[in-house]
Amino acid sequence: MISPFCEEKEIFMKPHYFLIVPMVLFLAGCQPGSDSQKAPQGTVQGETPQIPDPKSDADPDVSVSVTAERETGGTALLVKIVKDNSSFGIDSVKRLDMHTGYSVDVPVQGADVIDRPTNQKSNLRPWHYKYVIQTNRGQLVHEVRLLKDLEIKEQVRISDYQFDSNRLMLGKLSFGSEGSLITEGRDLQIDAEEIHSDLVARIKTFDEQELEHSVTYKAPGKGGGRLIVNAGFANGTFVFQMHGHPGAQGEKGVDATQVPPAKAAAGRPGEFDFIAVGPRREGGDRPICISQPTDGATGTNGVQGGTGFDGFPGGSSGSLYLTVKKAKLFRYQALFFPGLPGVGGPGGKGQPGGAGGDAGAPARMCKKAKAGANGQEGPVGAQGKPGAVGALGELCVTLLDSGTSCVTREQNVGGVQ
């Protein structure tokens, strides 16, 4: 199966009249597998700004050389505009940002022009400018496009950075000894000319503490997404930790009716009579109990509550597609952890017990009866069953010219000496 990215190769061209650092985006699209057939999704694109498209109209012998290079720190670009001959003069220069459409004037001092555009370190969109150069013999337009470098020294999240769609294009991606990147379960494609780690670089879908509890409600666990890493050159050790989130807990079972059963039957009343113990004229009759009253009946027990609903399934571990064109002392470990099943929901509340019957009515010379005990409340319903374990994603690796290998298992290692 062929990934949709196979048809998205983009090459930064180098026109003869200026220098742009070339970059070929190595795409993981040539990897088979179910996830590789779907382009990363999930980011809503903003409205595309209406950007002007200036054209050159200068005389043929009016030309300049434009060079661009990254400055140390990754937040500045050094652009030099040098005249190829002295037959003309530069009057003004404007820098047009092709991402935003905004333009700024670049100071012109002397024969050549130097520009140092800067931006926030969190902005990882490639530098992409058009320089509109006004000379005394017409207009020149030169385009500059250069990828940025990213150095990760601590644990960072992909949401800390701004880039277009779900595709991060970089010159060099390097990790310090404590560096790690959390993808937050996004579908993400990383295209880098070079990836490097000082010790062990970790790229993981979620932080371990985030995996202790489900982040969803009445839904399956969040999956790890599709991670595509394409590197022109790789060096160092990389650990990819593909985790899915636990599924949500199942819903509570249905409560039994809270209307108690009918009241139990009352006890039988007591009875008494007189018996003669001497001449009637002497008041010889006395009362005696001939039937003791009975206690009221015990109330009816309530019925059990409904069984809890099953837990929701865990999230998919996500899938990893790794392509490396060249490498030296490169080693990778890919670990896949499907999301744990959500626990079953608690049972519903039981029905209240019915009231006990009233005591039988008392009678002279009889013992006093008792009211019947109330019935017991119905038991709570049984807990629901756990949900299913999340799906195990696939790993597709293309190293050098060895072809593409796809597997589905929890632990995978490989590399190049």
C-alpha positions as a Python dict, from the first residue, in 0.01 Angstrom:
ca = {
    (1, 'M'): (0, 0, 0),
    (2, 'I'): (135, 345, -82),
    (3, 'S'): (108, 643, 150),
    (4, 'P'): (-53, 964, 25),
    (5, 'F'): (273, 1137, 105),
    (6, 'C'): (440, 961, -189),
    (7, 'E'): (300, 1230, -416),
    (8, 'E'): (400, 1522, -198),
    (9, 'K'): (775, 1541, -262),
    (10, 'E'): (887, 1900, -242),
    (11, 'I'): (1230, 2017, -349),
    (12, 'F'): (1366, 2359, -265),
    (13, 'M'): (1515, 2472, -597),
    (14, 'K'): (1831, 2669, -635),
    (15, 'P'): (1795, 2927, -919),
    (16, 'H'): (2114, 3024, -1097),
    (17, 'Y'): (2095, 3385, -977),
    (18, 'F'): (2090, 3326, -601),
    (19, 'L'): (2169, 3065, -339),
    (20, 'I'): (1911, 2875, -140),
    (21, 'V'): (2015, 2586, 81),
    (22, 'P'): (1865, 2279, -88),
    (23, 'M'): (1642, 2046, 105),
    (24, 'V'): (1466, 1733, -7),
    (25, 'L'): (1179, 1623, 212),
    (26, 'F'): (1204, 1251, 255),
    (27, 'L'): (855, 1118, 284),
    (28, 'A'): (737, 806, 461),
    (29, 'G'): (472, 750, 203),
    (30, 'C'): (638, 452, 46),
    (31, 'Q'): (569, 244, 352),
    (32, 'P'): (289, -9, 345),
    (33, 'G'): (36, -51, 620),
    (34, 'S'): (-312, 60, 711),
    (35, 'D'): (-215, 382, 890),
    (36, 'S'): (25, 484, 613),
    (37, 'Q'): (-269, 530, 379),
    (38, 'K'): (-406, 822, 577),
    (39, 'A'): (-254, 1167, 583),
    (40, 'P'): (-221, 1318, 931),
    (41, 'Q'): (-529, 1512, 1022),
    (42, 'G'): (-651, 1719, 1311),
    (43, 'T'): (-529, 2076, 1261),
    (44, 'V'): (-768, 2334, 1120),
    (45, 'Q'): (-596, 2561, 873),
    (46, 'G'): (-638, 2933, 908),
    (47, 'E'): (-746, 3152, 620),
    (48, 'T'): (-466, 3190, 365),
    (49, 'P'): (-354, 3553, 349),
    (50, 'Q'): (-367, 3732, 15),
    (51, 'I'): (5, 3774, -56),
    (52, 'P'): (128, 3986, -348),
    (53, 'D'): (349, 3821, -609),
    (54, 'P'): (604, 4077, -730),
    (55, 'K'): (799, 4010, -1051),
    (56, 'S'): (1144, 4106, -1179),
    (57, 'D'): (1162, 4356, -1465),
    (58, 'A'): (1524, 4474, -1450),
    (59, 'D'): (1761, 4478, -1744),
    (60, 'P'): (1921, 4139, -1824),
    (61, 'D'): (2265, 4243, -1702),
    (62, 'V'): (2128, 4362, -1367),
    (63, 'S'): (2166, 4075, -1122),
    (64, 'V'): (2250, 4004, -760),
    (65, 'S'): (2352, 3700, -558),
    (66, 'V'): (2147, 3624, -249),
    (67, 'T'): (2281, 3392, 21),
    (68, 'A'): (2102, 3283, 336),
    (69, 'E'): (2232, 3095, 639),
    (70, 'R'): (2107, 3018, 988),
    (71, 'E'): (2273, 3203, 1273),
    (72, 'T'): (2361, 3036, 1603),
    (73, 'G'): (2061, 2999, 1831),
    (74, 'G'): (1810, 2925, 1560),
    (75, 'T'): (1607, 3248, 1588),
    (76, 'A'): (1791, 3461, 1330),
    (77, 'L'): (1870, 3435, 961),
    (78, 'L'): (2159, 3608, 789),
    (79, 'V'): (2077, 3718, 433),
    (80, 'K'): (2335, 3884, 209),
    (81, 'I'): (2245, 4059, -117),
    (82, 'V'): (2555, 4118, -328),
    (83, 'K'): (2562, 4288, -668),
    (84, 'D'): (2710, 4075, -943),
    (85, 'N'): (2853, 4383, -1115),
    (86, 'S'): (2883, 4757, -1060),
    (87, 'S'): (2675, 4871, -1358),
    (88, 'F'): (2375, 4961, -1138),
    (89, 'G'): (2286, 5083, -791),
    (90, 'I'): (2042, 4951, -531),
    (91, 'D'): (1790, 5215, -425),
    (92, 'S'): (1570, 5020, -179),
    (93, 'V'): (1493, 4668, -57),
    (94, 'K'): (1172, 4530, 88),
    (95, 'R'): (1140, 4195, 264),
    (96, 'L'): (801, 4027, 207),
    (97, 'D'): (702, 3753, 454),
    (98, 'M'): (535, 3480, 247),
    (99, 'H'): (360, 3336, 554),
    (100, 'T'): (186, 3655, 666),
    (101, 'G'): (200, 3889, 367),
    (102, 'Y'): (364, 4164, 573),
    (103, 'S'): (660, 4356, 435),
    (104, 'V'): (936, 4564, 595),
    (105, 'D'): (1202, 4794, 456),
    (106, 'V'): (1558, 4664, 471),
    (107, 'P'): (1826, 4931, 529),
    (108, 'V'): (2055, 4986, 231),
    (109, 'Q'): (2404, 5086, 337),
    (110, 'G'): (2684, 5071, 88),
    (111, 'A'): (2698, 4862, -226),
    (112, 'D'): (2569, 4540, -69),
    (113, 'V'): (2277, 4469, 166),
    (114, 'I'): (2274, 4259, 483),
    (115, 'D'): (1949, 4157, 652),
    (116, 'R'): (1894, 3968, 979),
    (117, 'P'): (1527, 3871, 1013),
    (118, 'T'): (1439, 3720, 1351),
    (119, 'N'): (1138, 3551, 1502),
    (120, 'Q'): (1031, 3369, 1815),
    (121, 'K'): (1205, 3043, 1894),
    (122, 'S'): (869, 2870, 1910),
    (123, 'N'): (794, 2958, 1547),
    (124, 'L'): (921, 2664, 1343),
    (125, 'R'): (775, 2759, 1007),
    (126, 'P'): (1054, 2775, 747),
    (127, 'W'): (1196, 3115, 674),
    (128, 'H'): (1021, 3213, 353),
    (129, 'Y'): (1072, 3561, 215),
    (130, 'K'): (1072, 3746, -113),
    (131, 'Y'): (1318, 4032, -144),
    (132, 'V'): (1197, 4309, -374),
    (133, 'I'): (1508, 4499, -482),
    (134, 'Q'): (1461, 4835, -653),
    (135, 'T'): (1758, 4937, -865),
    (136, 'N'): (1814, 5236, -1088),
    (137, 'R'): (1764, 4996, -1381),
    (138, 'G'): (1451, 4810, -1277),
    (139, 'Q'): (1318, 4570, -1013),
    (140, 'L'): (1464, 4238, -900),
    (141, 'V'): (1277, 3977, -695),
    (142, 'H'): (1455, 3695, -515),
    (143, 'E'): (1294, 3426, -302),
    (144, 'V'): (1462, 3287, 10),
    (145, 'R'): (1338, 2972, 180),
    (146, 'L'): (1536, 2796, 450),
    (147, 'L'): (1446, 2540, 713),
    (148, 'K'): (1503, 2612, 1080),
    (149, 'D'): (1694, 2406, 1334),
    (150, 'L'): (1541, 2285, 1661),
    (151, 'E'): (1746, 2189, 1966),
    (152, 'I'): (1554, 2019, 2248),
    (153, 'K'): (1731, 2028, 2585),
    (154, 'E'): (1441, 1934, 2814),
    (155, 'Q'): (1096, 1783, 2789),
    (156, 'V'): (880, 1985, 2551),
    (157, 'R'): (539, 1941, 2395),
    (158, 'I'): (459, 1971, 2028),
    (159, 'S'): (195, 2232, 2115),
    (160, 'D'): (478, 2459, 2235),
    (161, 'Y'): (562, 2528, 1870),
    (162, 'Q'): (393, 2685, 1570),
    (163, 'F'): (413, 2523, 1229),
    (164, 'D'): (182, 2462, 937),
    (165, 'S'): (-70, 2181, 956),
    (166, 'N'): (72, 1865, 1116),
    (167, 'R'): (396, 1873, 920),
    (168, 'L'): (712, 1995, 1091),
    (169, 'M'): (995, 2069, 847),
    (170, 'L'): (1340, 2125, 998),
    (171, 'G'): (1703, 2152, 903),
    (172, 'K'): (1853, 1982, 1209),
    (173, 'L'): (1658, 1829, 1496),
    (174, 'S'): (1888, 1765, 1792),
    (175, 'F'): (1824, 1639, 2144),
    (176, 'G'): (2035, 1712, 2450),
    (177, 'S'): (2091, 1455, 2723),
    (178, 'E'): (1760, 1547, 2892),
    (179, 'G'): (1566, 1623, 2577),
    (180, 'S'): (1231, 1462, 2495),
    (181, 'L'): (936, 1554, 2273),
    (182, 'I'): (572, 1477, 2353),
    (183, 'T'): (351, 1457, 2044),
    (184, 'E'): (26, 1469, 2249),
    (185, 'G'): (-123, 1194, 2036),
    (186, 'R'): (-138, 1417, 1728),
    (187, 'D'): (-97, 1291, 1377),
    (188, 'L'): (247, 1435, 1311),
    (189, 'Q'): (502, 1427, 1031),
    (190, 'I'): (859, 1539, 1102),
    (191, 'D'): (1082, 1598, 799),
    (192, 'A'): (1441, 1683, 894),
    (193, 'E'): (1764, 1703, 703),
    (194, 'E'): (1937, 1562, 1012),
    (195, 'I'): (1837, 1417, 1349),
    (196, 'H'): (2087, 1383, 1633),
    (197, 'S'): (2089, 1285, 2000),
    (198, 'D'): (2364, 1347, 2256),
    (199, 'L'): (2258, 1055, 2475),
    (200, 'V'): (1909, 904, 2440),
    (201, 'A'): (1641, 1110, 2268),
    (202, 'R'): (1282, 1025, 2355),
    (203, 'I'): (984, 1096, 2135),
    (204, 'K'): (664, 987, 2305),
    (205, 'T'): (295, 1027, 2249),
    (206, 'F'): (208, 1121, 2608),
    (207, 'D'): (385, 1190, 2935),
    (208, 'E'): (381, 895, 3174),
    (209, 'Q'): (184, 1087, 3439),
    (210, 'E'): (-87, 1164, 3184),
    (211, 'L'): (-142, 793, 3131),
    (212, 'E'): (-246, 719, 3488),
    (213, 'H'): (-605, 822, 3421),
    (214, 'S'): (-832, 844, 3122),
    (215, 'V'): (-869, 1190, 2972),
    (216, 'T'): (-1196, 1104, 2801),
    (217, 'Y'): (-1550, 1088, 2935),
    (218, 'K'): (-1791, 825, 2812),
    (219, 'A'): (-1555, 751, 2522),
    (220, 'P'): (-1263, 527, 2422),
    (221, 'G'): (-915, 629, 2533),
    (222, 'K'): (-722, 879, 2324),
    (223, 'G'): (-490, 712, 2075),
    (224, 'G'): (-125, 781, 2005),
    (225, 'G'): (-186, 899, 1648),
    (226, 'R'): (35, 845, 1344),
    (227, 'L'): (395, 958, 1381),
    (228, 'I'): (602, 990, 1063),
    (229, 'V'): (973, 1069, 1096),
    (230, 'N'): (1179, 1125, 780),
    (231, 'A'): (1549, 1200, 823),
    (232, 'G'): (1815, 1265, 563),
    (233, 'F'): (2082, 1169, 817),
    (234, 'A'): (2053, 1016, 1165),
    (235, 'N'): (2303, 985, 1448),
    (236, 'G'): (2258, 874, 1809),
    (237, 'T'): (1999, 674, 2001),
    (238, 'F'): (1626, 738, 1972),
    (239, 'V'): (1348, 581, 2177),
    (240, 'F'): (994, 608, 2047),
    (241, 'Q'): (730, 544, 2314),
    (242, 'M'): (390, 494, 2154),
    (243, 'H'): (121, 496, 2422),
    (244, 'G'): (-257, 497, 2411),
    (245, 'H'): (-466, 642, 2693),
    (246, 'P'): (-687, 424, 2915),
    (247, 'G'): (-1051, 403, 2817),
    (248, 'A'): (-1311, 588, 3019),
    (249, 'Q'): (-1502, 416, 3296),
    (250, 'G'): (-1833, 260, 3199),
    (251, 'E'): (-2151, 436, 3297),
    (252, 'K'): (-2341, 358, 3615),
    (253, 'G'): (-2609, 93, 3597),
    (254, 'V'): (-2976, 189, 3609),
    (255, 'D'): (-3113, 246, 3959),
    (256, 'A'): (-3399, 23, 4066),
    (257, 'T'): (-3728, 197, 4131),
    (258, 'Q'): (-3710, 400, 4448),
    (259, 'V'): (-4075, 334, 4530),
    (260, 'P'): (-4070, 73, 4809),
    (261, 'P'): (-4284, -241, 4793),
    (262, 'A'): (-4625, -238, 4957),
    (263, 'K'): (-4637, -240, 5335),
    (264, 'A'): (-4637, -585, 5488),
    (265, 'A'): (-4945, -736, 5649),
    (266, 'A'): (-5038, -634, 6001),
    (267, 'G'): (-5039, -885, 6286),
    (268, 'R'): (-5356, -1055, 6408),
    (269, 'P'): (-5521, -872, 6700),
    (270, 'G'): (-5532, -1029, 7043),
    (271, 'E'): (-5851, -1166, 7202),
    (272, 'F'): (-5964, -1203, 7563),
    (273, 'D'): (-6266, -1340, 7753),
    (274, 'F'): (-6395, -1382, 8109),
    (275, 'I'): (-6394, -1702, 8299),
    (276, 'A'): (-6583, -1777, 8618),
    (277, 'V'): (-6368, -1824, 8923),
    (278, 'G'): (-6650, -1793, 9182),
    (279, 'P'): (-7016, -1699, 9226),
    (280, 'R'): (-7108, -1433, 8970),
    (281, 'R'): (-7277, -1231, 9241),
    (282, 'E'): (-6940, -1202, 9409),
    (283, 'G'): (-6772, -1085, 9089),
    (284, 'G'): (-6606, -1412, 9031),
    (285, 'D'): (-6547, -1364, 8654),
    (286, 'R'): (-6201, -1247, 8548),
    (287, 'P'): (-6055, -1170, 8204),
    (288, 'I'): (-5806, -1398, 8038),
    (289, 'C'): (-5620, -1377, 7704),
    (290, 'I'): (-5754, -1638, 7475),
    (291, 'S'): (-5545, -1535, 7164),
    (292, 'Q'): (-5217, -1348, 7173),
    (293, 'P'): (-5175, -1070, 6912),
    (294, 'T'): (-4913, -1149, 6649),
    (295, 'D'): (-4624, -939, 6527),
    (296, 'G'): (-4652, -758, 6194),
    (297, 'A'): (-4502, -930, 5891),
    (298, 'T'): (-4149, -845, 5781),
    (299, 'G'): (-4135, -597, 5492),
    (300, 'T'): (-4047, -713, 5141),
    (301, 'N'): (-3681, -678, 5042),
    (302, 'G'): (-3600, -433, 4758),
    (303, 'V'): (-3480, -558, 4422),
    (304, 'Q'): (-3119, -525, 4304),
    (305, 'G'): (-3002, -228, 4096),
    (306, 'G'): (-2905, -267, 3733),
    (307, 'T'): (-2561, -393, 3628),
    (308, 'G'): (-2306, -123, 3540),
    (309, 'F'): (-2223, -63, 3176),
    (310, 'D'): (-1900, -199, 3031),
    (311, 'G'): (-1588, 17, 3036),
    (312, 'F'): (-1472, 187, 2718),
    (313, 'P'): (-1180, 46, 2517),
    (314, 'G'): (-830, 184, 2556),
    (315, 'G'): (-680, 405, 2289),
    (316, 'S'): (-461, 272, 2011),
    (317, 'S'): (-89, 285, 2075),
    (318, 'G'): (-51, 473, 1751),
    (319, 'S'): (173, 381, 1458),
    (320, 'L'): (527, 486, 1370),
    (321, 'Y'): (675, 527, 1022),
    (322, 'L'): (1051, 587, 1027),
    (323, 'T'): (1261, 662, 719),
    (324, 'V'): (1636, 729, 736),
    (325, 'K'): (1836, 791, 417),
    (326, 'K'): (2185, 797, 571),
    (327, 'A'): (2307, 714, 921),
    (328, 'K'): (2610, 664, 1141),
    (329, 'L'): (2601, 508, 1488),
    (330, 'F'): (2224, 527, 1478),
    (331, 'R'): (2004, 309, 1695),
    (332, 'Y'): (1632, 314, 1755),
    (333, 'Q'): (1393, 141, 1993),
    (334, 'A'): (1019, 153, 1929),
    (335, 'L'): (788, 56, 2215),
    (336, 'F'): (414, 18, 2171),
    (337, 'F'): (171, 28, 2464),
    (338, 'P'): (-199, 2, 2377),
    (339, 'G'): (-428, 190, 2613),
    (340, 'L'): (-560, -2, 2911),
    (341, 'P'): (-931, -92, 2917),
    (342, 'G'): (-1168, 133, 3103),
    (343, 'V'): (-1310, -20, 3421),
    (344, 'G'): (-1671, -128, 3428),
    (345, 'G'): (-1927, 116, 3556),
    (346, 'P'): (-2069, 83, 3908),
    (347, 'G'): (-2399, -93, 3961),
    (348, 'G'): (-2723, 95, 4005),
    (349, 'K'): (-2881, 165, 4342),
    (350, 'G'): (-3111, -101, 4485),
    (351, 'Q'): (-3480, -53, 4567),
    (352, 'P'): (-3566, 51, 4926),
    (353, 'G'): (-3709, -224, 5142),
    (354, 'G'): (-4080, -229, 5214),
    (355, 'A'): (-4218, -123, 5552),
    (356, 'G'): (-4294, -392, 5808),
    (357, 'G'): (-4654, -465, 5902),
    (358, 'D'): (-4817, -310, 6206),
    (359, 'A'): (-4833, -507, 6529),
    (360, 'G'): (-5155, -689, 6602),
    (361, 'A'): (-5394, -487, 6816),
    (362, 'P'): (-5346, -548, 7191),
    (363, 'A'): (-5603, -716, 7413),
    (364, 'R'): (-5653, -731, 7790),
    (365, 'M'): (-5433, -976, 7963),
    (366, 'C'): (-5240, -1042, 7636),
    (367, 'K'): (-4877, -970, 7563),
    (368, 'K'): (-4793, -671, 7343),
    (369, 'A'): (-4704, -757, 6983),
    (370, 'K'): (-4429, -592, 6778),
    (371, 'A'): (-4438, -422, 6441),
    (372, 'G'): (-4271, -617, 6163),
    (373, 'A'): (-3916, -529, 6062),
    (374, 'N'): (-3868, -328, 5743),
    (375, 'G'): (-3744, -515, 5439),
    (376, 'Q'): (-3379, -481, 5341),
    (377, 'E'): (-3272, -237, 5072),
    (378, 'G'): (-3198, -413, 4744),
    (379, 'P'): (-2829, -471, 4674),
    (380, 'V'): (-2631, -247, 4443),
    (381, 'G'): (-2611, -383, 4091),
    (382, 'A'): (-2305, -573, 3975),
    (383, 'Q'): (-2009, -377, 3832),
    (384, 'G'): (-1986, -367, 3454),
    (385, 'K'): (-1719, -555, 3262),
    (386, 'P'): (-1388, -391, 3168),
    (387, 'G'): (-1355, -251, 2817),
    (388, 'A'): (-1118, -387, 2554),
    (389, 'V'): (-744, -320, 2538),
    (390, 'G'): (-653, -61, 2275),
    (391, 'A'): (-528, -158, 1931),
    (392, 'L'): (-159, -227, 1873),
    (393, 'G'): (-24, -1, 1601),
    (394, 'E'): (228, -86, 1332),
    (395, 'L'): (592, 4, 1282),
    (396, 'C'): (728, 59, 933),
    (397, 'V'): (1100, 127, 898),
    (398, 'T'): (1302, 220, 591),
    (399, 'L'): (1676, 231, 663),
    (400, 'L'): (1919, 337, 393),
    (401, 'D'): (1853, 123, 85),
    (402, 'S'): (1728, -184, 269),
    (403, 'G'): (1365, -143, 172),
    (404, 'T'): (1065, -105, 397),
    (405, 'S'): (981, -350, 675),
    (406, 'C'): (651, -336, 865),
    (407, 'V'): (574, -524, 1187),
    (408, 'T'): (313, -519, 1461),
    (409, 'R'): (463, -602, 1798),
    (410, 'E'): (523, -430, 2129),
    (411, 'Q'): (905, -402, 2128),
    (412, 'N'): (1129, -332, 1831),
    (413, 'V'): (1496, -240, 1796),
    (414, 'G'): (1727, -169, 1506),
    (415, 'G'): (1988, 67, 1374),
    (416, 'V'): (2297, 131, 1165),
    (417, 'Q'): (2660, 115, 1279),
}
